């Protein structure tokens, strides 16, 4: 696997160092949620979610509920568990030439190899890197919206890719981290949708037949039921 780590490092340095330009230096921190962008985005999503729950149709309400479930569990339950299991240090910690939001060497910790050959400094002052929670969350949101509204992919996918790219450009993730995050996020969203739909088709019909008649499918485009929920 050493060759894979080497390739990942070379790709990271290419994006992080060779693609540097003033426009990206301004844009990429914003895509990563800096300069108050994250707070504003979260507030906008909360307001939009509440509005859709109050005034949206059935499809919109189901989409919001699934989105809430996936987004609140993906980061804390899935990504954090994987990060602790993999325990891969962020690139700016172990690469002195890495740019961390435009600053070379910021956060770098020189290796401290113990008797067993383990770098004891790699985890100091750093959270783990694999997978990228930003990428996982954005691709999870992209997949949930895609399951309900196919055309949402036209604007959500570029945003998810842009955020993922920004994490490498800003020096906080390797390309492999964001690729893993994208797969984890999208896969988790699909898995939750399938699990809920399967449970609803089995338990809903058996225990809540009246509700099931009104809502034959929780995720209509999975086509587990015969619903054309709108």
VOVEX-409578 format. One record per atom (N, C-alpha, C, O): residue number from 0; x, y, z. Coordinates in steps of 0.1 Angstrom, whole numbers, plus 2048, in hexadecimal, padded with zeros to 3 digits. Layout:
N
REC  pos   xx   yy   zz
REC  NUM    X    Y    Z
...
END
This chain:
230
REC  pos   xx   yy   zz
REC    0  808  7F4  800
REC    0  800  800  800
REC    0  808  80D  800
REC    0  803  818  7FF
REC    1  816  80B  801
REC    1  81F  817  801
REC    1  81D  81F  7F5
REC    1  81E  82B  7F5
REC    2  81C  818  7E9
REC    2  81B  81F  7DD
REC    2  80E  828  7DC
REC    2  80E  832  7D6
REC    3  803  823  7E3
REC    3  7F7  82A  7E3
REC    3  7F8  837  7EB
REC    3  7F3  841  7E8
REC    4  7FF  836  7F7
REC    4  802  841  7FF
REC    4  80A  84B  7F8
REC    4  808  857  7F9
REC    5  814  846  7F1
REC    5  81D  84F  7E9
REC    5  815  857  7DE
REC    5  817  863  7DC
REC    6  80D  850  7D7
REC    6  804  856  7CD
REC    6  7FB  860  7D3
REC    6  7F9  86B  7CE
REC    7  7F5  85D  7DE
REC    7  7EC  866  7E5
REC    7  7F4  873  7E9
REC    7  7EE  87E  7E8
REC    8  800  871  7EE
REC    8  808  87D  7F2
REC    8  80B  885  7E7
REC    8  80B  892  7E8
REC    9  80F  87F  7DB
REC    9  813  887  7D0
REC    9  807  88F  7CA
REC    9  808  89A  7C6
REC   10  7FB  888  7CA
REC   10  7EF  88F  7C6
REC   10  7EB  89B  7CF
REC   10  7E7  8A5  7CB
REC   11  7ED  898  7DC
REC   11  7EB  8A3  7E6
REC   11  7F4  8AF  7E3
REC   11  7EF  8BA  7E3
REC   12  801  8AD  7E2
REC   12  80A  8B8  7E0
REC   12  807  8BF  7D2
REC   12  809  8CB  7D1
REC   13  803  8B8  7C8
REC   13  7FF  8BE  7BC
REC   13  7F4  8C8  7BD
REC   13  7F5  8D3  7B9
REC   14  7E9  8C4  7C4
REC   14  7DE  8CC  7C6
REC   14  7E1  8D7  7D0
REC   14  7DE  8E3  7CE
REC   15  7E8  8D4  7DB
REC   15  7EB  8DD  7E6
REC   15  7F5  8E7  7E3
REC   15  7F5  8F2  7E8
REC   16  7FF  8E3  7DA
REC   16  80A  8EC  7D7
REC   16  80A  8F1  7C9
REC   16  80D  8FD  7C6
REC   17  808  8E8  7BF
REC   17  80A  8EC  7B1
REC   17  7FE  8F4  7AB
REC   17  800  8FC  7A2
REC   18  7F2  8F3  7B1
REC   18  7E7  8FA  7AC
REC   18  7E4  907  7B3
REC   18  7D9  90C  7B2
REC   19  7ED  90B  7BB
REC   19  7EB  917  7C3
REC   19  7E9  924  7BA
REC   19  7F0  926  7B0
REC   20  7DE  92B  7BD
REC   20  7DC  938  7B6
REC   20  7D3  941  7C0
REC   20  7CC  93B  7C8
REC   21  7D3  94E  7BE
REC   21  7CC  957  7C7
REC   21  7BD  954  7C7
REC   21  7B7  955  7D2
REC   22  7B7  950  7BC
REC   22  7A8  94D  7BC
REC   22  7A5  941  7C5
REC   22  79C  942  7CD
REC   23  7AD  936  7C3
REC   23  7AA  92A  7CB
REC   23  7AD  92D  7DA
REC   23  7A6  928  7E3
REC   24  7B7  936  7DD
REC   24  7BA  939  7EB
REC   24  7AF  940  7F1
REC   24  7AD  940  7FE
REC   25  7A6  947  7E9
REC   25  79A  94E  7EF
REC   25  78F  944  7EF
REC   25  787  944  7F9
REC   26  78D  93C  7E5
REC   26  781  934  7E3
REC   26  781  928  7EC
REC   26  777  924  7F2
REC   27  78C  921  7ED
REC   27  78D  914  7F3
REC   27  78A  914  802
REC   27  783  90B  807
REC   28  78F  91E  80A
REC   28  78B  91F  818
REC   28  77B  921  819
REC   28  776  91C  823
REC   29  775  928  810
REC   29  767  92A  810
REC   29  75F  91D  80E
REC   29  756  91A  815
REC   30  764  915  804
REC   30  75E  908  801
REC   30  75F  8FF  80D
REC   30  757  8F6  80F
REC   31  76A  900  815
REC   31  76C  8F8  820
REC   31  765  8FD  82D
REC   31  765  8F6  837
REC   32  75E  908  82B
REC   32  755  90C  836
REC   32  75B  918  83E
REC   32  756  91B  849
REC   33  766  91E  839
REC   33  76D  929  840
REC   33  766  936  83E
REC   33  75C  937  836
REC   34  76A  940  845
REC   34  765  94E  844
REC   34  756  94E  847
REC   34  74F  956  841
REC   35  751  946  850
REC   35  743  946  854
REC   35  73A  93F  84B
REC   35  72E  93E  84D
REC   36  73F  939  840
REC   36  737  932  836
REC   36  730  926  83C
REC   36  724  924  839
REC   37  736  91E  845
REC   37  730  913  84B
REC   37  724  916  853
REC   37  71A  910  852
REC   38  726  920  85B
REC   38  71A  925  864
REC   38  70F  929  85C
REC   38  703  925  85E
REC   39  711  931  851
REC   39  707  936  849
REC   39  700  92B  841
REC   39  6F4  92B  840
REC   40  708  921  83D
REC   40  702  915  835
REC   40  6F9  90D  83E
REC   40  6EE  909  83A
REC   41  6FE  90A  84A
REC   41  6F6  902  854
REC   41  6E9  909  857
REC   41  6DF  903  858
REC   42  6EA  916  85A
REC   42  6DE  91E  85D
REC   42  6D4  91D  851
REC   42  6C8  91C  853
REC   43  6D9  91F  845
REC   43  6D1  91E  839
REC   43  6CA  911  838
REC   43  6BE  910  834
REC   44  6D2  906  83A
REC   44  6CC  8F8  839
REC   44  6C1  8F6  843
REC   44  6B7  8F0  840
REC   45  6C4  8FB  84F
REC   45  6BA  8F9  85A
REC   45  6AD  900  856
REC   45  6A2  8FB  858
REC   46  6AE  90D  852
REC   46  6A2  914  84E
REC   46  69B  90E  843
REC   46  68F  90C  843
REC   47  6A2  909  838
REC   47  69C  903  82D
REC   47  695  8F6  831
REC   47  68B  8F3  82C
REC   48  69C  8EE  83A
REC   48  696  8E2  83E
REC   48  689  8E4  846
REC   48  67F  8DD  844
REC   49  689  8EE  84F
REC   49  67D  8F1  856
REC   49  671  8F5  84D
REC   49  666  8F1  84E
REC   50  675  8FE  843
REC   50  66B  903  83A
REC   50  665  8F7  831
REC   50  659  8F7  82F
REC   51  66E  8EE  82D
REC   51  669  8E3  825
REC   51  660  8D9  82E
REC   51  656  8D4  829
REC   52  664  8D7  83A
REC   52  65B  8CF  843
REC   52  64E  8D5  845
REC   52  644  8CE  847
REC   53  64D  8E3  846
REC   53  641  8E9  849
REC   53  638  8EB  83C
REC   53  62C  8EA  83D
REC   54  63F  8EE  831
REC   54  637  8F2  825
REC   54  63A  8E9  819
REC   54  633  8EB  80F
REC   55  643  8E0  81A
REC   55  646  8D8  80E
REC   55  63C  8CC  80C
REC   55  634  8C9  815
REC   56  63D  8C6  801
REC   56  635  8BA  7FE
REC   56  63B  8AE  805
REC   56  645  8AF  80B
REC   57  634  8A2  803
REC   57  639  896  80A
REC   57  647  892  806
REC   57  64F  88F  80F
REC   58  64A  893  7F9
REC   58  658  890  7F5
REC   58  662  899  7FB
REC   58  66D  894  800
REC   59  660  8A6  7FC
REC   59  669  8AF  802
REC   59  66B  8AC  811
REC   59  676  8AC  816
REC   60  660  8A9  818
REC   60  661  8A6  826
REC   60  669  899  829
REC   60  671  898  832
REC   61  666  88F  821
REC   61  66E  882  822
REC   61  67D  884  81F
REC   61  685  87E  826
REC   62  680  88D  815
REC   62  68D  890  812
REC   62  694  897  81E
REC   62  6A0  893  821
REC   63  68E  8A0  824
REC   63  694  8A7  82F
REC   63  696  89E  83B
REC   63  6A0  89F  842
REC   64  68D  895  83E
REC   64  68E  88C  849
REC   64  69A  882  846
REC   64  6A1  87F  850
REC   65  69B  87D  83A
REC   65  6A6  874  837
REC   65  6B3  87C  838
REC   65  6BD  876  83D
REC   66  6B3  888  832
REC   66  6BF  890  833
REC   66  6C4  892  841
REC   66  6D0  891  844
REC   67  6BA  896  84A
REC   67  6BE  898  858
REC   67  6C4  88C  85F
REC   67  6CD  88D  866
REC   68  6BE  880  85C
REC   68  6C3  874  862
REC   68  6D1  871  85D
REC   68  6DA  86E  865
REC   69  6D3  872  850
REC   69  6E0  86E  84A
REC   69  6EB  878  84F
REC   69  6F6  874  853
REC   70  6E8  885  84F
REC   70  6F2  88F  852
REC   70  6F6  88F  860
REC   70  701  892  864
REC   71  6EC  88C  869
REC   71  6EF  88C  878
REC   71  6F7  880  87C
REC   71  6FD  880  887
REC   72  6F6  875  875
REC   72  6FD  869  879
REC   72  70A  866  870
REC   72  713  85F  875
REC   73  70B  86C  864
REC   73  716  869  85C
REC   73  723  86D  862
REC   73  72D  865  862
REC   74  724  87A  866
REC   74  730  87F  86B
REC   74  734  879  878
REC   74  73F  874  87A
REC   75  72B  87A  882
REC   75  72E  875  890
REC   75  730  866  891
REC   75  738  861  898
REC   76  727  85F  88A
REC   76  727  850  88B
REC   76  731  849  882
REC   76  739  841  886
REC   77  730  84D  875
REC   77  737  845  86B
REC   77  746  84B  869
REC   77  74F  844  86B
REC   78  747  858  866
REC   78  754  85E  863
REC   78  75D  85E  86F
REC   78  769  85A  86D
REC   79  758  862  87A
REC   79  761  862  886
REC   79  766  855  88A
REC   79  771  853  88E
REC   80  75D  84B  889
REC   80  761  83D  88C
REC   80  76C  838  882
REC   80  776  832  887
REC   81  76B  83B  875
REC   81  775  837  86C
REC   81  782  83F  86E
REC   81  78D  839  86C
REC   82  781  84C  871
REC   82  78D  854  873
REC   82  795  84E  87F
REC   82  7A1  84D  87E
REC   83  78F  84A  88A
REC   83  796  845  895
REC   83  79C  837  892
REC   83  7A6  833  897
REC   84  794  82F  889
REC   84  799  822  886
REC   84  7A5  823  87C
REC   84  7AF  81B  87E
REC   85  7A5  82C  873
REC   85  7B0  82D  869
REC   85  7BB  835  86F
REC   85  7C7  831  86D
REC   86  7B8  840  877
REC   86  7C3  848  87E
REC   86  7CD  84D  874
REC   86  7D9  84C  877
REC   87  7C9  853  869
REC   87  7D3  859  860
REC   87  7D4  867  863
REC   87  7CA  86F  862
REC   88  7E0  86C  865
REC   88  7E2  87A  868
REC   88  7DF  883  85C
REC   88  7E1  87F  851
REC   89  7DB  88F  85F
REC   89  7D9  899  854
REC   89  7E6  89C  84D
REC   89  7F0  89C  853
REC   90  7E5  89F  840
REC   90  7F2  8A1  839
REC   90  7FB  8AD  83E
REC   90  807  8AC  83E
REC   91  7F4  8B8  843
REC   91  7FD  8C3  847
REC   91  805  8BF  854
REC   91  80E  8C7  857
REC   92  801  8B5  85B
REC   92  808  8B1  867
REC   92  815  8AA  863
REC   92  81F  8AC  86A
REC   93  815  8A2  859
REC   93  821  89A  856
REC   93  829  89F  84A
REC   93  834  89A  848
REC   94  823  8A8  842
REC   94  82A  8AD  837
REC   94  82E  8BC  839
REC   94  825  8C4  839
REC   95  83B  8BF  83B
REC   95  83F  8CC  83E
REC   95  83D  8D6  833
REC   95  83C  8E2  835
REC   96  83C  8D1  826
REC   96  83A  8D9  81B
REC   96  82B  8DC  818
REC   96  828  8E3  80E
REC   97  822  8D6  81F
REC   97  814  8D8  81D
REC   97  80F  8E6  820
REC   97  814  8EC  82A
REC   98  806  8EB  818
REC   98  800  8F8  81B
REC   98  7F3  8F6  823
REC   98  7EA  8EF  81E
REC   99  7F2  8FC  82E
REC   99  7E6  8FB  836
REC   99  7DF  908  835
REC   99  7E2  912  83C
REC  100  7D4  909  82D
REC  100  7CD  915  82A
REC  100  7D7  921  826
REC  100  7D6  92C  82B
REC  101  7E1  91D  81E
REC  101  7EA  927  819
REC  101  7F7  929  820
REC  101  800  930  81C
REC  102  7F8  922  82C
REC  102  804  924  834
REC  102  80D  917  834
REC  102  808  90C  838
REC  103  819  918  82E
REC  103  821  90C  82D
REC  103  827  908  83B
REC  103  82C  911  842
REC  104  826  8FB  83E
REC  104  82C  8F6  84A
REC  104  824  8F8  857
REC  104  828  8F4  862
REC  105  819  8FF  856
REC  105  810  901  862
REC  105  80A  8F4  866
REC  105  804  8ED  85F
REC  106  80C  8F1  873
REC  106  807  8E4  878
REC  106  810  8D9  877
REC  106  80E  8CE  87D
REC  107  81B  8DA  870
REC  107  825  8CF  86E
REC  107  82B  8CB  87B
REC  107  82F  8D3  883
REC  108  82C  8BE  87D
REC  108  832  8B8  889
REC  108  83D  8AF  885
REC  108  83A  8A5  87E
REC  109  849  8B1  889
REC  109  854  8A9  884
REC  109  852  89B  88A
REC  109  84D  899  895
REC  110  856  890  883
REC  110  855  882  887
REC  110  85C  880  894
REC  110  867  885  896
REC  111  856  878  89D
REC  111  85C  873  8A9
REC  111  85B  864  8A9
REC  111  851  85E  8AE
REC  112  865  85D  8A3
REC  112  864  84E  8A1
REC  112  868  847  8AE
REC  112  873  849  8B4
REC  113  85F  83E  8B3
REC  113  862  837  8C0
REC  113  869  82A  8BC
REC  113  86D  828  8B1
REC  114  86C  822  8C6
REC  114  873  816  8C4
REC  114  86D  80C  8BB
REC  114  873  803  8B5
REC  115  860  80D  8B9
REC  115  858  804  8B0
REC  115  857  80A  8A2
REC  115  850  804  89A
REC  116  85D  815  8A0
REC  116  85C  81B  892
REC  116  850  823  890
REC  116  84C  826  884
REC  117  848  826  89A
REC  117  83B  82D  899
REC  117  83E  83C  89B
REC  117  844  840  8A5
REC  118  838  844  892
REC  118  839  853  893
REC  118  830  857  89E
REC  118  824  858  89C
REC  119  835  85B  8AA
REC  119  82D  85F  8B5
REC  119  828  86E  8B3
REC  119  81E  872  8BA
REC  120  82E  875  8AA
REC  120  82A  883  8A9
REC  120  81F  885  89F
REC  120  818  890  89E
REC  121  81C  87B  897
REC  121  813  87D  88B
REC  121  805  880  890
REC  121  7FD  887  888
REC  122  801  87C  89C
REC  122  7F3  87E  8A0
REC  122  7F2  88A  8AA
REC  122  7E7  88E  8AE
REC  123  7FD  891  8AD
REC  123  7FC  89C  8B6
REC  123  7F6  8A8  8B0
REC  123  7F9  8AC  8A5
REC  124  7ED  8AE  8B7
REC  124  7E7  8BB  8B2
REC  124  7DF  8B9  8A5
REC  124  7DE  8C3  89E
REC  125  7DA  8AD  8A3
REC  125  7D3  8AB  896
REC  125  7C8  8A2  898
REC  125  7C8  898  8A0
REC  126  7BD  8A4  890
REC  126  7B2  89A  88F
REC  126  7B6  891  884
REC  126  7BE  894  87B
REC  127  7B0  885  883
REC  127  7B3  87C  879
REC  127  7AD  880  86C
REC  127  7A4  888  86B
REC  128  7B2  87A  861
REC  128  7B0  880  854
REC  128  7A6  877  84B
REC  128  7A0  87C  842
REC  129  7A6  86A  84D
REC  129  79F  861  844
REC  129  793  85B  84B
REC  129  794  855  855
REC  130  787  85D  845
REC  130  784  864  839
REC  130  780  873  83B
REC  130  77F  877  847
REC  131  77F  87B  831
REC  131  77B  889  832
REC  131  76C  88A  835
REC  131  764  885  82E
REC  132  769  890  841
REC  132  75B  892  845
REC  132  754  89C  83C
REC  132  748  89A  839
REC  133  75C  8A6  837
REC  133  756  8B0  82E
REC  133  751  8A9  821
REC  133  745  8AA  81D
REC  134  759  8A0  81B
REC  134  756  899  80F
REC  134  74A  88F  812
REC  134  741  88E  80A
REC  135  74B  888  81D
REC  135  740  87F  821
REC  135  733  886  822
REC  135  729  881  81D
REC  136  733  891  829
REC  136  726  898  82C
REC  136  720  89D  81F
REC  136  714  89C  81D
REC  137  729  8A3  817
REC  137  724  8A9  80A
REC  137  71F  89F  800
REC  137  715  8A1  7FA
REC  138  726  894  7FF
REC  138  721  889  7F6
REC  138  715  882  7FC
REC  138  70D  87C  7F4
REC  139  714  881  809
REC  139  708  87B  80F
REC  139  6FC  884  80C
REC  139  6F1  87F  808
REC  140  6FE  891  80E
REC  140  6F3  89A  80A
REC  140  6EF  89A  7FC
REC  140  6E3  89A  7F8
REC  141  6F9  899  7F3
REC  141  6F7  898  7E5
REC  141  6EF  88B  7E1
REC  141  6E6  88C  7D9
REC  142  6F3  880  7E8
REC  142  6EC  874  7E4
REC  142  6DD  874  7E9
REC  142  6D4  86F  7E2
REC  143  6DB  87A  7F5
REC  143  6CD  87A  7FA
REC  143  6C4  883  7F1
REC  143  6B9  87F  7ED
REC  144  6C9  88E  7ED
REC  144  6C2  897  7E4
REC  144  6C0  890  7D7
REC  144  6B5  891  7D0
REC  145  6CA  889  7D2
REC  145  6C9  882  7C5
REC  145  6BE  877  7C6
REC  145  6B7  875  7BC
REC  146  6BC  870  7D1
REC  146  6B2  866  7D2
REC  146  6A4  86B  7D1
REC  146  69B  864  7CC
REC  147  6A2  878  7D5
REC  147  695  87E  7D4
REC  147  693  887  7C8
REC  147  689  888  7C2
REC  148  69E  88E  7C4
REC  148  69E  898  7B9
REC  148  6AA  896  7B0
REC  148  6B5  89B  7B4
REC  149  6A8  88F  7A5
REC  149  6B3  88B  79D
REC  149  6BB  897  798
REC  149  6C7  897  796
REC  150  6B4  8A2  794
REC  150  6BA  8AE  78E
REC  150  6C3  8B5  798
REC  150  6CB  8BE  794
REC  151  6C2  8B2  7A5
REC  151  6CA  8B9  7AF
REC  151  6D9  8B6  7AD
REC  151  6E2  8BD  7B2
REC  152  6DC  8AB  7A6
REC  152  6EA  8A7  7A4
REC  152  6F1  8B1  79C
REC  152  6FD  8B2  79E
REC  153  6EA  8B9  794
REC  153  6F1  8C3  78C
REC  153  6F8  8CE  794
REC  153  702  8D4  790
REC  154  6F2  8D1  7A0
REC  154  6F9  8DB  7A8
REC  154  6FF  8D6  7B4
REC  154  709  8DB  7BA
REC  155  6FA  8CA  7BA
REC  155  700  8C4  7C6
REC  155  70D  8BE  7C3
REC  155  717  8BF  7CB
REC  156  70F  8B6  7B8
REC  156  71B  8B0  7B5
REC  156  727  8B9  7B3
REC  156  732  8B7  7B9
REC  157  726  8C4  7AB
REC  157  731  8CE  7AB
REC  157  734  8D4  7B8
REC  157  740  8D6  7BB
REC  158  72A  8D6  7C1
REC  158  72D  8DB  7CE
REC  158  735  8D1  7D6
REC  158  73F  8D5  7DD
REC  159  731  8C5  7D6
REC  159  737  8BA  7DE
REC  159  746  8B8  7D9
REC  159  74F  8B7  7E1
REC  160  748  8B9  7CC
REC  160  755  8B7  7C6
REC  160  75E  8C3  7CA
REC  160  76A  8C2  7CD
REC  161  758  8CF  7C9
REC  161  75F  8DB  7CD
REC  161  764  8DB  7DB
REC  161  76F  8DF  7DE
REC  162  75B  8D7  7E4
REC  162  75E  8D7  7F2
REC  162  769  8CC  7F5
REC  162  773  8CE  7FC
REC  163  768  8C1  7EE
REC  163  772  8B6  7F0
REC  163  780  8BB  7EB
REC  163  78A  8B8  7F1
REC  164  780  8C2  7DF
REC  164  78C  8C7  7DA
REC  164  793  8D1  7E3
REC  164  79F  8D1  7E5
REC  165  78A  8D9  7EA
REC  165  78F  8E4  7F3
REC  165  796  8DE  7FF
REC  165  7A0  8E4  804
REC  166  792  8D2  803
REC  166  798  8CC  80F
REC  166  7A7  8C8  80C
REC  166  7AF  8C8  814
REC  167  7A9  8C4  7FF
REC  167  7B7  8C0  7FB
REC  167  7BF  8CD  7F9
REC  167  7CA  8CE  7FE
REC  168  7B9  8D7  7F2
REC  168  7C0  8E3  7EF
REC  168  7C4  8EA  7FC
REC  168  7CE  8F0  7FD
REC  169  7BB  8EA  806
REC  169  7BE  8F1  813
REC  169  7C7  8E9  81C
REC  169  7CC  8EE  826
REC  170  7CB  8DD  818
REC  170  7D5  8D6  81F
REC  170  7D1  8CD  82B
REC  170  7D9  8C9  833
REC  171  7C4  8CB  82C
REC  171  7BF  8C3  837
REC  171  7BB  8B5  834
REC  171  7B8  8AD  83D
REC  172  7BB  8B1  827
REC  172  7B8  8A3  824
REC  172  7C0  89F  817
REC  172  7C4  8A7  80F
REC  173  7C4  892  817
REC  173  7C9  88C  80B
REC  173  7BE  88A  801
REC  173  7B2  889  805
REC  174  7C1  889  7F4
REC  174  7B6  885  7EA
REC  174  7AF  878  7EE
REC  174  7A3  876  7EC
REC  175  7B7  86E  7F3
REC  175  7B1  862  7F7
REC  175  7A7  863  802
REC  175  79D  85C  803
REC  176  7A9  86D  80B
REC  176  79F  870  816
REC  176  792  875  810
REC  176  787  870  815
REC  177  792  87E  806
REC  177  786  883  801
REC  177  77F  878  7F8
REC  177  772  878  7F8
REC  178  786  870  7F1
REC  178  780  865  7EA
REC  178  779  85C  7F3
REC  178  76E  857  7F0
REC  179  780  858  7FE
REC  179  77A  84F  808
REC  179  76D  855  80E
REC  179  763  84F  810
REC  180  76E  862  811
REC  180  763  869  817
REC  180  757  869  80D
REC  180  74C  868  811
REC  181  75A  86C  800
REC  181  74F  86C  7F6
REC  181  748  85F  7F6
REC  181  73C  85E  7F5
REC  182  750  854  7F5
REC  182  74A  846  7F5
REC  182  742  843  801
REC  182  737  83D  801
REC  183  748  847  80D
REC  183  741  844  81A
REC  183  734  84B  81B
REC  183  72A  846  81E
REC  184  735  858  817
REC  184  729  861  819
REC  184  71D  85C  80F
REC  184  712  85A  814
REC  185  721  85A  802
REC  185  717  856  7F9
REC  185  711  848  7FC
REC  185  705  846  7FB
REC  186  71B  83F  7FF
REC  186  717  832  803
REC  186  70E  831  80F
REC  186  704  829  810
REC  187  711  839  819
REC  187  70A  839  825
REC  187  6FB  83E  823
REC  187  6F2  839  828
REC  188  6FA  849  81B
REC  188  6ED  84E  818
REC  188  6E4  844  811
REC  188  6D9  842  814
REC  189  6EA  83D  807
REC  189  6E2  832  800
REC  189  6DF  827  80A
REC  189  6D3  822  809
REC  190  6E8  823  812
REC  190  6E5  818  81C
REC  190  6DA  81C  825
REC  190  6D1  813  828
REC  191  6DA  828  82A
REC  191  6D0  82C  833
REC  191  6C2  82D  82C
REC  191  6B8  828  832
REC  192  6C2  832  820
REC  192  6B6  833  818
REC  192  6B0  825  815
REC  192  6A4  822  817
REC  193  6B9  81B  812
REC  193  6B4  80E  80F
REC  193  6AF  807  81C
REC  193  6A5  800  81C
REC  194  6B6  809  827
REC  194  6B2  803  833
REC  194  6A5  808  838
REC  194  69C  800  83C
REC  195  6A3  815  837
REC  195  696  81B  83B
REC  195  68A  816  832
REC  195  680  813  837
REC  196  68D  816  825
REC  196  683  812  81C
REC  196  67F  803  81E
REC  196  673  800  81D
REC  197  689  7FB  820
REC  197  687  7ED  822
REC  197  67F  7EB  82F
REC  197  675  7E3  82F
REC  198  683  7F2  839
REC  198  67C  7F0  846
REC  198  66D  7F5  845
REC  198  664  7EF  84A
REC  199  66B  800  83D
REC  199  65E  806  83C
REC  199  655  7FC  834
REC  199  649  7FA  837
REC  200  65A  7F6  829
REC  200  652  7ED  821
REC  200  64F  7E0  82A
REC  200  644  7DA  827
REC  201  657  7DC  833
REC  201  654  7D0  83B
REC  201  64C  7D4  847
REC  201  641  7CE  849
REC  202  651  7DD  84F
REC  202  64A  7E0  85C
REC  202  63E  7E9  85A
REC  202  634  7E8  861
REC  203  63F  7F2  850
REC  203  634  7FC  84E
REC  203  628  7F5  849
REC  203  61D  7F7  84E
REC  204  629  7EB  840
REC  204  61D  7E4  83B
REC  204  617  7DB  846
REC  204  60B  7DA  847
REC  205  620  7D6  84F
REC  205  61B  7CD  859
REC  205  615  7D4  865
REC  205  60B  7D0  86A
REC  206  61C  7DE  86A
REC  206  618  7E5  876
REC  206  611  7F2  874
REC  206  609  7F6  87D
REC  207  613  7F9  869
REC  207  60D  806  867
REC  207  606  806  859
REC  207  60A  80F  851
REC  208  5FD  7FE  856
REC  208  5F7  7FD  849
REC  208  5F1  809  844
REC  208  5F2  80D  838
REC  209  5EA  811  84D
REC  209  5E4  81D  849
REC  209  5EE  828  844
REC  209  5EC  82E  83A
REC  210  5F8  829  84C
REC  210  603  832  849
REC  210  60A  82E  83C
REC  210  60E  836  834
REC  211  60C  821  83B
REC  211  613  81C  82F
REC  211  60A  81E  822
REC  211  610  821  818
REC  212  5FD  81E  824
REC  212  5F5  821  818
REC  212  5F6  82F  814
REC  212  5F6  832  808
REC  213  5F8  838  81E
REC  213  5F9  846  81A
REC  213  607  849  815
REC  213  609  852  80D
REC  214  611  842  81B
REC  214  61F  844  817
REC  214  625  837  813
REC  214  62C  831  81B
REC  215  623  832  807
REC  215  627  825  803
REC  215  637  823  802
REC  215  63C  818  803
REC  216  63E  82F  801
REC  216  64C  82E  800
REC  216  653  83A  807
REC  216  64E  845  805
REC  217  65D  838  80F
REC  217  664  843  815
REC  217  66E  849  80B
REC  217  670  855  80C
REC  218  674  841  802
REC  218  67D  847  7F8
REC  218  678  841  7EB
REC  218  67C  837  7E6
REC  219  66E  849  7E5
REC  219  667  844  7D9
REC  219  670  83F  7CD
REC  219  66C  835  7C7
REC  220  67A  846  7CB
REC  220  682  843  7BF
REC  220  68B  836  7C1
REC  220  691  831  7B7
REC  221  68B  830  7CD
REC  221  691  823  7CE
REC  221  689  818  7C8
REC  221  68D  80D  7C6
REC  222  67C  81C  7C7
REC  222  672  813  7C0
REC  222  670  806  7C7
REC  222  66E  7FC  7C1
REC  223  671  806  7D5
REC  223  66E  7FA  7DC
REC  223  65F  7F8  7DD
REC  223  65A  7EC  7DE
REC  224  657  802  7DC
REC  224  649  801  7DC
REC  224  643  806  7CF
REC  224  64B  808  7C5
REC  225  636  808  7CF
REC  225  630  80C  7C3
REC  225  62C  81B  7C3
REC  225  624  820  7BC
REC  226  633  823  7CC
REC  226  62F  830  7CF
REC  226  634  83A  7C4
REC  226  63E  838  7BE
REC  227  62C  844  7C3
REC  227  630  850  7BB
REC  227  62F  85C  7C3
REC  227  629  866  7C0
REC  228  635  85B  7CF
REC  228  634  865  7D9
REC  228  639  873  7D4
REC  228  644  873  7CE
REC  229  631  87D  7D6
REC  229  636  88A  7D2
REC  229  633  894  7DE
REC  229  636  8A0  7DC
END
